[in-house]
Amino acid sequence: CSSDLPFAHYFDIDWNPPKEALRNKVLLPILGDQYGRILEDQQITIGYERGGFVAQVYGKSLPLAPRSWALILAPAAEALKPRLGEGREHVLELESILTALSHLPLADERDPAKIQERQREKEIVRKRIAALTDSSPEAREEIDSARRKINGVKGDARSFDRLEELLALQSYRLAFWRVAADEINYRRFFDINQLAAIRVEDSAVFQAVHALIFELIREGRIDGVRVDHSDGLLDPTEYFRRLQRWWRPETEAAPPLYIVTEKILVGNEQLRGDWEISGTTGYDFLGQVNGLFVDGSKRRAFYRLYQ
């Protein structure tokens, strides 16, 4: 969920939309009500999962940027000192973990080496946190206490300030699902927010997302391909051409790959001749077949019903 991640370019995301609050973030319009109401109703909470922290929303676990874990671990370290004493092994380890988090490359880093460093080091930090909570009951208790405290107290609006601060540091912004129509900054399937579009027009993305399909075709497990809503592609003609060229290079005389597309042909609309496919999945045909089960003499009754 960040523009610097290895697969960020697979998705069609506007990282610099007009709304400044969404700069370098992905809008996640998954909330059932206004953000503030959801927050203060404790429908967004911070959970711990084996060495790391996540935002829990409606049973889903959303990752939290490792650098932001300091908002939980720093108060835990301060509470741990009087319990164990400054300079004790587990106190020093927690302070060292906080130092390691502060040195992680930032989320807007573009240097591939730095990105790889962050991916590597965050996993090391995760293992260190897990080992600390396993070996020190006191550290585990203080970390859990800090985590529960950041989740706020119902009825006390100010108690959610640190949780709001933590969420603001993420590469996504949680929002009421209704704002998607005006604020969404990624291409999706119609208005289904969970179905983010991928950039198959990019040759590297095309190869990666079709790798399993191509393997199954080579093994003879698949005889053809059904493409869902090809009209939503940037260039359907080129997409179908790429599928056929993968299957049958221009130098070979093999029969074309069997491809059908889910497309509704309306009225006298004809399937495009430059699409290298065998036809549609049959909506037009099914429309004619369904007509066999409709009594034409009842047309006026149906008109009255619809009106």
C-alpha positions as a LaTeX table, in Angstrom:
\begin{tabular}{lrrr}
\hline
Residue & $x$ (\AA) & $y$ (\AA) & $z$ (\AA) \\
\hline
Cys1 & 0.00 & 0.00 & 0.00 \\
Ser2 & 2.82 & 2.39 & $-0.75$ \\
Ser3 & 4.23 & 3.83 & $-3.96$ \\
Asp4 & 7.71 & 2.50 & $-3.19$ \\
Leu5 & 6.72 & $-1.16$ & $-2.71$ \\
Pro6 & 7.91 & $-3.67$ & $-5.34$ \\
Phe7 & 4.43 & $-4.26$ & $-6.78$ \\
Ala8 & 2.97 & $-0.76$ & $-6.43$ \\
His9 & 3.28 & $-0.15$ & $-10.18$ \\
Tyr10 & 1.07 & $-3.17$ & $-10.87$ \\
Phe11 & $-1.93$ & $-1.07$ & $-9.86$ \\
Asp12 & $-3.30$ & 2.02 & $-11.57$ \\
Ile13 & $-2.98$ & 4.48 & $-8.68$ \\
Asp14 & $-2.77$ & 8.27 & $-8.68$ \\
Trp15 & $-0.17$ & 8.92 & $-5.98$ \\
Asn16 & $-0.52$ & 12.71 & $-6.36$ \\
Pro17 & $-4.27$ & 13.40 & $-6.47$ \\
Pro18 & $-5.71$ & 16.92 & $-6.05$ \\
Lys19 & $-6.53$ & 16.20 & $-2.40$ \\
Glu20 & $-3.31$ & 16.81 & $-0.43$ \\
Ala21 & $-4.34$ & 14.39 & 2.35 \\
Leu22 & $-4.11$ & 11.54 & $-0.19$ \\
Arg23 & $-0.63$ & 12.37 & $-1.48$ \\
Asn24 & 1.38 & 9.14 & $-1.66$ \\
Lys25 & $-1.53$ & 7.25 & $-0.06$ \\
Val26 & $-4.22$ & 4.86 & $-1.23$ \\
Leu27 & $-7.79$ & 5.66 & $-0.27$ \\
Leu28 & $-9.46$ & 2.72 & 1.49 \\
Pro29 & $-13.19$ & 3.51 & 1.41 \\
Ile30 & $-14.26$ & 0.54 & 3.53 \\
Leu31 & $-15.82$ & 2.16 & 6.60 \\
Gly32 & $-19.55$ & 1.95 & 7.25 \\
Asp33 & $-19.80$ & 5.50 & 8.62 \\
Gln34 & $-17.85$ & 8.73 & 8.96 \\
Tyr35 & $-14.22$ & 8.16 & 10.00 \\
Gly36 & $-14.51$ & 10.04 & 13.31 \\
Arg37 & $-17.59$ & 8.12 & 14.40 \\
Ile38 & $-16.02$ & 4.77 & 13.53 \\
Leu39 & $-12.85$ & 5.74 & 15.40 \\
Glu40 & $-14.61$ & 6.81 & 18.60 \\
Asp41 & $-16.86$ & 3.76 & 18.47 \\
Gln42 & $-13.71$ & 1.62 & 18.66 \\
Gln43 & $-14.43$ & $-0.11$ & 15.36 \\
Ile44 & $-10.78$ & 0.51 & 14.42 \\
Thr45 & $-8.37$ & $-1.03$ & 16.90 \\
Ile46 & $-4.68$ & $-1.86$ & 17.01 \\
Gly47 & $-3.77$ & $-5.52$ & 17.34 \\
Tyr48 & $-0.54$ & $-7.45$ & 17.81 \\
Glu49 & 0.42 & $-10.26$ & 15.46 \\
Arg50 & 3.64 & $-12.10$ & 16.26 \\
Gly51 & 6.17 & $-9.30$ & 16.39 \\
Gly52 & 4.19 & $-6.63$ & 14.55 \\
Phe53 & 1.16 & $-4.40$ & 14.85 \\
Val54 & $-1.91$ & $-4.15$ & 12.62 \\
Ala55 & $-5.03$ & $-2.04$ & 12.36 \\
Gln56 & $-8.07$ & $-4.26$ & 12.81 \\
Val57 & $-11.19$ & $-3.18$ & 10.94 \\
Tyr58 & $-14.28$ & $-5.38$ & 10.49 \\
Gly59 & $-12.27$ & $-8.53$ & 11.04 \\
Lys60 & $-9.55$ & $-7.51$ & 8.58 \\
Ser61 & $-5.93$ & $-6.85$ & 9.57 \\
Leu62 & $-4.32$ & $-3.90$ & 7.81 \\
Pro63 & $-0.51$ & $-3.55$ & 8.05 \\
Leu64 & 0.99 & $-0.65$ & 9.97 \\
Ala65 & 4.20 & 1.00 & 8.81 \\
Pro66 & 7.00 & $-0.30$ & 11.07 \\
Arg67 & 8.29 & 3.20 & 11.88 \\
Ser68 & 4.84 & 4.03 & 13.29 \\
Trp69 & 5.12 & 1.17 & 15.81 \\
Ala70 & 7.18 & 3.58 & 17.91 \\
Leu71 & 3.93 & 5.26 & 19.03 \\
Ile72 & 3.17 & 2.02 & 20.88 \\
Leu73 & 6.65 & 0.87 & 21.83 \\
Ala74 & 8.00 & 4.18 & 23.16 \\
Pro75 & 5.39 & 4.47 & 25.97 \\
Ala76 & 5.94 & 0.77 & 26.71 \\
Ala77 & 9.69 & 1.37 & 27.09 \\
Glu78 & 9.11 & 4.27 & 29.50 \\
Ala79 & 6.75 & 2.13 & 31.60 \\
Leu80 & 9.20 & $-0.78$ & 31.58 \\
Lys81 & 12.15 & 1.18 & 33.02 \\
Pro82 & 10.78 & 1.59 & 36.58 \\
Arg83 & 9.65 & $-2.04$ & 36.62 \\
Leu84 & 12.97 & $-3.59$ & 35.61 \\
Gly85 & 15.39 & $-0.73$ & 36.12 \\
Glu86 & 17.29 & 1.29 & 33.53 \\
Gly87 & 20.14 & $-0.56$ & 31.91 \\
Arg88 & 18.53 & $-3.98$ & 32.31 \\
Glu89 & 18.76 & $-6.33$ & 29.34 \\
His90 & 15.11 & $-6.24$ & 28.24 \\
Val91 & 14.85 & $-2.46$ & 28.67 \\
Leu92 & 17.96 & $-1.98$ & 26.54 \\
Glu93 & 16.60 & $-4.36$ & 23.91 \\
Leu94 & 13.34 & $-2.43$ & 23.62 \\
Glu95 & 15.21 & 0.86 & 23.37 \\
Ser96 & 17.46 & $-0.66$ & 20.71 \\
Ile97 & 14.40 & $-1.80$ & 18.76 \\
Leu98 & 13.06 & 1.78 & 18.84 \\
Thr99 & 16.39 & 3.02 & 17.48 \\
Ala100 & 16.27 & 0.44 & 14.69 \\
Leu101 & 12.75 & 1.53 & 13.75 \\
Ser102 & 13.80 & 5.19 & 13.59 \\
His103 & 16.60 & 4.29 & 11.16 \\
Leu104 & 14.35 & 2.47 & 8.68 \\
Pro105 & 14.20 & 4.21 & 5.27 \\
Leu106 & 11.11 & 6.39 & 4.87 \\
Ala107 & 7.99 & 5.24 & 3.03 \\
Asp108 & 8.57 & 7.65 & 0.12 \\
Glu109 & 12.07 & 6.27 & $-0.53$ \\
Arg110 & 12.76 & 5.60 & $-4.24$ \\
Asp111 & 16.23 & 4.08 & $-4.10$ \\
Pro112 & 15.80 & 0.32 & $-4.76$ \\
Ala113 & 18.64 & $-0.50$ & $-2.36$ \\
Lys114 & 16.98 & 1.50 & 0.42 \\
Ile115 & 13.63 & $-0.13$ & $-0.26$ \\
Gln116 & 15.23 & $-3.56$ & $-0.05$ \\
Glu117 & 16.96 & $-2.51$ & 3.16 \\
Arg118 & 13.67 & $-1.51$ & 4.75 \\
Gln119 & 11.99 & $-4.77$ & 3.71 \\
Arg120 & 14.86 & $-6.74$ & 5.22 \\
Glu121 & 15.34 & $-4.76$ & 8.42 \\
Lys122 & 11.66 & $-4.60$ & 9.31 \\
Glu123 & 11.54 & $-8.41$ & 9.36 \\
Ile124 & 14.56 & $-8.46$ & 11.66 \\
Val125 & 12.83 & $-5.97$ & 13.99 \\
Arg126 & 9.68 & $-8.09$ & 13.94 \\
Lys127 & 11.65 & $-11.15$ & 15.06 \\
Arg128 & 13.33 & $-9.12$ & 17.82 \\
Ile129 & 9.97 & $-7.91$ & 19.17 \\
Ala130 & 8.59 & $-11.46$ & 19.12 \\
Ala131 & 11.67 & $-12.75$ & 20.94 \\
Leu132 & 11.42 & $-9.95$ & 23.53 \\
Thr133 & 7.76 & $-10.64$ & 24.33 \\
Asp134 & 8.53 & $-14.36$ & 24.58 \\
Ser135 & 11.43 & $-13.89$ & 26.98 \\
Ser136 & 10.11 & $-11.03$ & 29.12 \\
Pro137 & 6.61 & $-11.18$ & 30.65 \\
Glu138 & 7.08 & $-7.59$ & 31.88 \\
Ala139 & 7.90 & $-6.30$ & 28.38 \\
Arg140 & 4.96 & $-8.23$ & 26.96 \\
Glu141 & 2.60 & $-6.72$ & 29.55 \\
Glu142 & 3.78 & $-3.15$ & 28.98 \\
Ile143 & 3.61 & $-3.45$ & 25.21 \\
Asp144 & 0.10 & $-4.88$ & 25.45 \\
Ser145 & $-0.91$ & $-2.15$ & 27.88 \\
Ala146 & 0.38 & 0.56 & 25.50 \\
Arg147 & $-1.45$ & $-1.10$ & 22.62 \\
Arg148 & $-4.74$ & $-1.17$ & 24.54 \\
Lys149 & $-4.30$ & 2.43 & 25.67 \\
Ile150 & $-3.83$ & 3.71 & 22.12 \\
Asn151 & $-7.18$ & 2.13 & 21.21 \\
Gly152 & $-8.89$ & 4.85 & 23.26 \\
Val153 & $-11.84$ & 4.90 & 25.65 \\
Lys154 & $-15.43$ & 5.21 & 24.47 \\
Gly155 & $-16.90$ & 8.55 & 25.51 \\
Asp156 & $-13.49$ & 10.23 & 25.76 \\
Ala157 & $-12.81$ & 11.82 & 22.35 \\
Arg158 & $-9.29$ & 12.99 & 23.24 \\
Ser159 & $-8.24$ & 9.44 & 24.14 \\
Phe160 & $-8.27$ & 8.61 & 20.41 \\
Asp161 & $-5.76$ & 11.32 & 19.46 \\
Arg162 & $-2.75$ & 8.96 & 19.41 \\
Leu163 & $-4.67$ & 6.35 & 17.42 \\
Glu164 & $-5.57$ & 9.02 & 14.88 \\
Glu165 & $-1.91$ & 10.10 & 14.79 \\
Leu166 & $-0.84$ & 6.50 & 14.22 \\
Leu167 & $-3.32$ & 5.96 & 11.37 \\
Ala168 & $-2.24$ & 9.23 & 9.73 \\
Leu169 & 1.28 & 7.79 & 9.35 \\
Gln170 & 0.09 & 4.93 & 7.12 \\
Ser171 & 0.26 & 4.68 & 3.34 \\
Tyr172 & $-3.50$ & 4.37 & 3.20 \\
Arg173 & $-6.35$ & 6.53 & 4.43 \\
Leu174 & $-9.44$ & 4.84 & 5.84 \\
Ala175 & $-12.68$ & 6.52 & 4.78 \\
Phe176 & $-16.46$ & 6.16 & 4.64 \\
Trp177 & $-17.34$ & 4.04 & 1.61 \\
Arg178 & $-19.60$ & 6.77 & 0.22 \\
Val179 & $-16.67$ & 9.15 & $-0.41$ \\
Ala180 & $-15.23$ & 6.79 & $-3.04$ \\
Ala181 & $-17.27$ & 8.38 & $-5.82$ \\
Asp182 & $-15.50$ & 11.72 & $-5.29$ \\
Glu183 & $-12.12$ & 10.86 & $-3.78$ \\
Ile184 & $-11.00$ & 7.44 & $-4.96$ \\
Asn185 & $-7.50$ & 7.54 & $-6.46$ \\
Tyr186 & $-7.18$ & 4.09 & $-8.06$ \\
Arg187 & $-8.85$ & 2.40 & $-11.02$ \\
Arg188 & $-11.34$ & $-0.24$ & $-9.97$ \\
Phe189 & $-13.92$ & $-2.64$ & $-11.41$ \\
Phe190 & $-17.04$ & $-0.48$ & $-11.89$ \\
Asp191 & $-17.79$ & 0.86 & $-8.39$ \\
Ile192 & $-16.62$ & $-2.20$ & $-6.44$ \\
Asn193 & $-13.89$ & $-0.69$ & $-4.26$ \\
Gln194 & $-12.31$ & $-4.03$ & $-3.32$ \\
Leu195 & $-11.56$ & $-4.94$ & $-6.95$ \\
Ala196 & $-8.55$ & $-2.75$ & $-7.81$ \\
Ala197 & $-7.48$ & $-2.80$ & $-11.46$ \\
Ile198 & $-4.04$ & $-4.00$ & $-12.47$ \\
Arg199 & $-2.04$ & $-2.53$ & $-15.35$ \\
Val200 & $-1.92$ & $-5.46$ & $-17.77$ \\
Glu201 & $-0.96$ & $-2.98$ & $-20.51$ \\
Asp202 & 2.51 & $-3.06$ & $-18.90$ \\
Ser203 & 4.35 & $-6.04$ & $-20.43$ \\
Ala204 & 6.04 & $-7.01$ & $-17.12$ \\
Val205 & 2.71 & $-6.94$ & $-15.30$ \\
Phe206 & 1.07 & $-8.88$ & $-18.13$ \\
Gln207 & 3.67 & $-11.66$ & $-17.86$ \\
Ala208 & 3.51 & $-11.81$ & $-14.07$ \\
Val209 & $-0.25$ & $-11.97$ & $-13.64$ \\
His210 & $-0.67$ & $-14.52$ & $-16.45$ \\
Ala211 & 2.19 & $-16.79$ & $-15.35$ \\
Leu212 & $-0.08$ & $-19.38$ & $-13.71$ \\
Ile213 & $-2.58$ & $-19.33$ & $-16.59$ \\
Phe214 & 0.20 & $-19.83$ & $-19.13$ \\
Glu215 & 1.64 & $-22.69$ & $-17.10$ \\
Leu216 & $-1.74$ & $-24.44$ & $-16.92$ \\
Ile217 & $-2.24$ & $-24.01$ & $-20.67$ \\
Arg218 & 1.22 & $-25.45$ & $-21.39$ \\
Glu219 & 0.41 & $-28.45$ & $-19.19$ \\
Gly220 & $-2.82$ & $-29.05$ & $-21.09$ \\
Arg221 & $-5.00$ & $-28.39$ & $-18.07$ \\
Ile222 & $-6.77$ & $-25.46$ & $-19.75$ \\
Asp223 & $-8.16$ & $-25.41$ & $-23.29$ \\
Gly224 & $-9.22$ & $-21.79$ & $-23.45$ \\
Val225 & $-9.52$ & $-18.47$ & $-21.68$ \\
Arg226 & $-12.57$ & $-16.46$ & $-20.63$ \\
Val227 & $-11.88$ & $-12.74$ & $-20.20$ \\
Asp228 & $-14.21$ & $-10.84$ & $-17.90$ \\
His229 & $-15.31$ & $-7.36$ & $-19.03$ \\
Ser230 & $-12.54$ & $-6.71$ & $-21.53$ \\
Asp231 & $-14.06$ & $-3.27$ & $-22.24$ \\
Gly232 & $-12.47$ & $-2.16$ & $-18.96$ \\
Leu233 & $-8.94$ & $-2.68$ & $-20.30$ \\
Leu234 & $-6.88$ & 0.26 & $-21.50$ \\
Asp235 & $-6.39$ & $-1.43$ & $-24.88$ \\
Pro236 & $-8.48$ & $-4.59$ & $-25.37$ \\
Thr237 & $-7.22$ & $-5.11$ & $-28.92$ \\
Glu238 & $-3.58$ & $-5.14$ & $-27.83$ \\
Tyr239 & $-4.39$ & $-7.34$ & $-24.84$ \\
Phe240 & $-5.95$ & $-10.06$ & $-27.00$ \\
Arg241 & $-3.09$ & $-9.74$ & $-29.48$ \\
Arg242 & $-0.58$ & $-10.33$ & $-26.67$ \\
Leu243 & $-2.46$ & $-13.42$ & $-25.49$ \\
Gln244 & $-2.44$ & $-14.89$ & $-28.99$ \\
Arg245 & 1.23 & $-13.99$ & $-29.64$ \\
Trp246 & 2.25 & $-15.70$ & $-26.42$ \\
Trp247 & 0.36 & $-18.82$ & $-27.45$ \\
Arg248 & 1.21 & $-18.71$ & $-31.12$ \\
Pro249 & 4.20 & $-16.59$ & $-32.21$ \\
Glu250 & 3.75 & $-15.10$ & $-35.67$ \\
Thr251 & 6.29 & $-17.57$ & $-37.06$ \\
Glu252 & 4.19 & $-20.58$ & $-36.03$ \\
Ala253 & 1.16 & $-22.03$ & $-37.80$ \\
Ala254 & $-0.60$ & $-23.41$ & $-34.68$ \\
Pro255 & $-4.33$ & $-22.73$ & $-34.33$ \\
Pro256 & $-5.21$ & $-19.66$ & $-32.26$ \\
Leu257 & $-5.84$ & $-19.87$ & $-28.54$ \\
Tyr258 & $-9.54$ & $-20.23$ & $-27.77$ \\
Ile259 & $-10.59$ & $-16.96$ & $-26.11$ \\
Val260 & $-14.07$ & $-15.67$ & $-25.33$ \\
Thr261 & $-14.95$ & $-12.39$ & $-23.67$ \\
Glu262 & $-17.80$ & $-11.45$ & $-21.38$ \\
Lys263 & $-19.40$ & $-8.62$ & $-23.31$ \\
Ile264 & $-23.01$ & $-7.66$ & $-23.82$ \\
Leu265 & $-23.75$ & $-6.80$ & $-27.45$ \\
Val266 & $-26.66$ & $-4.34$ & $-27.47$ \\
Gly267 & $-29.06$ & $-4.14$ & $-30.40$ \\
Asn268 & $-27.18$ & $-4.30$ & $-33.68$ \\
Glu269 & $-23.77$ & $-3.95$ & $-32.04$ \\
Gln270 & $-21.17$ & $-6.25$ & $-33.57$ \\
Leu271 & $-18.13$ & $-7.74$ & $-31.89$ \\
Arg272 & $-15.01$ & $-5.84$ & $-32.94$ \\
Gly273 & $-13.24$ & $-7.53$ & $-35.82$ \\
Asp274 & $-9.74$ & $-6.64$ & $-34.58$ \\
Trp275 & $-10.20$ & $-8.60$ & $-31.35$ \\
Glu276 & $-8.38$ & $-11.89$ & $-31.91$ \\
Ile277 & $-10.94$ & $-14.01$ & $-30.10$ \\
Ser278 & $-13.52$ & $-16.69$ & $-30.88$ \\
Gly279 & $-16.55$ & $-14.79$ & $-29.62$ \\
Thr280 & $-18.44$ & $-13.78$ & $-26.51$ \\
Thr281 & $-19.54$ & $-15.81$ & $-23.50$ \\
Gly282 & $-23.05$ & $-15.71$ & $-24.92$ \\
Tyr283 & $-25.16$ & $-13.00$ & $-23.32$ \\
Asp284 & $-26.74$ & $-12.21$ & $-26.68$ \\
Phe285 & $-27.45$ & $-15.89$ & $-27.31$ \\
Leu286 & $-28.91$ & $-16.37$ & $-23.82$ \\
Gly287 & $-31.16$ & $-13.36$ & $-24.40$ \\
Gln288 & $-32.64$ & $-15.08$ & $-27.42$ \\
Val289 & $-33.00$ & $-18.40$ & $-25.60$ \\
Asn290 & $-34.74$ & $-16.71$ & $-22.67$ \\
Gly291 & $-37.22$ & $-15.27$ & $-25.15$ \\
Leu292 & $-38.46$ & $-18.81$ & $-25.79$ \\
Phe293 & $-39.83$ & $-18.86$ & $-22.23$ \\
Val294 & $-41.70$ & $-15.56$ & $-22.47$ \\
Asp295 & $-45.30$ & $-15.47$ & $-23.74$ \\
Gly296 & $-45.33$ & $-12.54$ & $-26.17$ \\
Ser297 & $-49.09$ & $-12.10$ & $-25.75$ \\
Lys298 & $-48.46$ & $-10.92$ & $-22.18$ \\
Arg299 & $-46.37$ & $-7.93$ & $-23.27$ \\
Arg300 & $-48.95$ & $-5.35$ & $-22.17$ \\
Ala301 & $-49.26$ & $-6.97$ & $-18.74$ \\
Phe302 & $-45.50$ & $-6.82$ & $-18.28$ \\
Tyr303 & $-45.38$ & $-3.16$ & $-19.37$ \\
Arg304 & $-48.06$ & $-2.31$ & $-16.77$ \\
Leu305 & $-46.08$ & $-4.22$ & $-14.12$ \\
Tyr306 & $-42.82$ & $-2.40$ & $-14.87$ \\
Gln307 & $-44.52$ & 0.99 & $-15.02$ \\
\hline
\end{tabular}
